[in-house]
Amino acid sequence: MNGPKNTSLEDRLSAAAKAKKAQLERAARARSAADSPEAVEQRTAREAVRVARDARIAERTATKLAIEARQAADLAAAQAAEAAAREAALKAEQEARDTEFAERMAREANTEAERQAARDARYAARKARKRKGR
């Protein structure tokens, strides 16, 4: 408030009216500038740039998703192959253990049969000695 302090009511009313008129004129100029062909052209250019930017972003997103899907598929295939190899190794190991167990059981049965035969031979020899000595 740099104006004089002693202003009359008429002076204040006329100043307010001038200010309102100036504000309305500025608003009218701004409205006409917004409707001008240059402004419309700028808005359409901005809209075209926005649409192109959105298209590029969508393309990058689609490419990224495709790469991630391919990587996920490769990882799943690698995991499946690893699981199959692990399962085959476990199966081979189990078969080897089963074969070793069967061989050990056969050796033990053979050893037991040999012991039984040796014991039977000793019993038979003892009986033969007893009969001979009678």
C-alpha positions in Angstrom: 0.0 0.0 0.0 2.2 2.7 -1.3 -0.7 5.0 -2.2 -1.8 8.0 -0.2 -3.6 7.3 3.0 -6.3 9.9 2.7 -8.3 8.6 -0.3 -11.9 9.2 -0.6 -14.6 6.6 -1.2 -14.9 7.6 -4.8 -11.2 7.2 -5.4 -11.2 3.8 -3.9 -14.3 2.7 -5.9 -12.8 3.9 -9.1 -9.5 2.2 -8.4 -11.4 -1.1 -7.6 -13.4 -0.7 -10.8 -10.2 -0.1 -12.9 -8.5 -3.1 -11.3 -11.6 -5.3 -12.0 -11.7 -4.1 -15.6 -8.0 -4.7 -16.1 -8.4 -8.2 -14.6 -11.3 -9.0 -16.9 -9.3 -7.7 -19.9 -6.3 -10.0 -19.0 -8.7 -12.9 -18.6 -10.2 -12.2 -22.0 -6.8 -11.9 -23.6 -5.8 -15.2 -22.0 -9.0 -16.9 -23.2 -8.5 -15.6 -26.7 -4.8 -16.7 -26.6 -5.9 -20.2 -25.5 -8.3 -20.4 -28.4 -5.8 -19.2 -31.0 -4.6 -21.6 -33.7 -1.1 -21.5 -32.4 -2.2 -22.6 -28.9 -4.4 -25.4 -30.4 -1.5 -26.5 -32.6 0.8 -26.6 -29.5 -1.7 -28.7 -27.5 -2.1 -31.2 -30.4 1.7 -31.4 -30.7 2.0 -32.0 -27.0 -0.7 -34.7 -27.2 1.1 -36.4 -30.1 4.3 -36.4 -28.1 2.5 -37.8 -25.1 0.9 -40.6 -27.2 4.3 -41.4 -28.8 6.0 -41.5 -25.3 3.2 -43.8 -24.0 3.7 -46.1 -27.0 7.5 -46.3 -26.4 6.9 -47.0 -22.7 4.4 -49.8 -23.6 6.8 -51.3 -26.1 9.7 -51.3 -23.5 7.4 -52.9 -20.9 6.3 -55.6 -23.4 9.9 -56.3 -24.3 10.9 -56.5 -20.7 8.1 -58.8 -19.9 8.9 -61.1 -22.8 12.6 -61.2 -21.7 11.5 -62.1 -18.2 9.1 -64.8 -19.4 11.9 -66.3 -21.5 14.3 -66.2 -18.6 11.7 -67.8 -16.4 11.1 -70.5 -19.0 14.8 -71.2 -19.3 15.1 -71.4 -15.5 12.2 -73.8 -15.2 13.7 -76.0 -18.0 17.1 -76.0 -16.2 15.5 -76.8 -12.9 13.5 -79.6 -14.5 16.6 -81.0 -16.2 18.5 -80.8 -12.9 15.7 -82.5 -11.0 15.6 -85.3 -13.7 19.3 -85.8 -13.5 19.2 -85.8 -9.7 16.4 -88.4 -9.8 18.3 -90.5 -12.3 21.4 -90.4 -10.1 19.4 -91.4 -7.1 17.8 -94.2 -9.0 21.1 -95.5 -10.2 22.5 -95.2 -6.7 19.6 -97.2 -5.3 20.0 -99.9 -8.0 23.7 -100.1 -7.1 22.9 -100.5 -3.4 20.2 -103.1 -4.3 22.7 -105.0 -6.4 25.4 -104.9 -3.8 22.9 -106.0 -1.1 21.8 -109.0 -3.3 25.5 -110.0 -3.9 26.3 -109.7 -0.2 23.2 -111.9 0.6 24.2 -114.4 -2.0 27.8 -114.5 -0.6 26.5 -114.9 3.0 24.1 -117.7 1.9 26.9 -119.4 0.0 29.2 -119.1 3.1 26.5 -120.4 5.3 25.9 -123.3 3.0 29.6 -124.1 3.0 29.7 -124.0 6.9 26.6 -126.2 7.0 28.2 -128.6 4.6 31.5 -128.6 6.7 29.5 -129.2 9.9 27.5 -132.0 8.3 30.8 -133.5 7.0 32.2 -133.4 10.6 29.0 -135.0 12.0 29.1 -137.7 9.4 32.8 -138.3 10.1 32.1 -138.6 13.8 29.3 -141.0 13.2 31.5 -143.0 10.9 34.2 -143.2 13.6 31.7 -144.3 16.2 30.3 -147.1 13.9 33.8 -148.2 13.0 34.8 -148.5 16.6 32.0 -150.7 17.7 
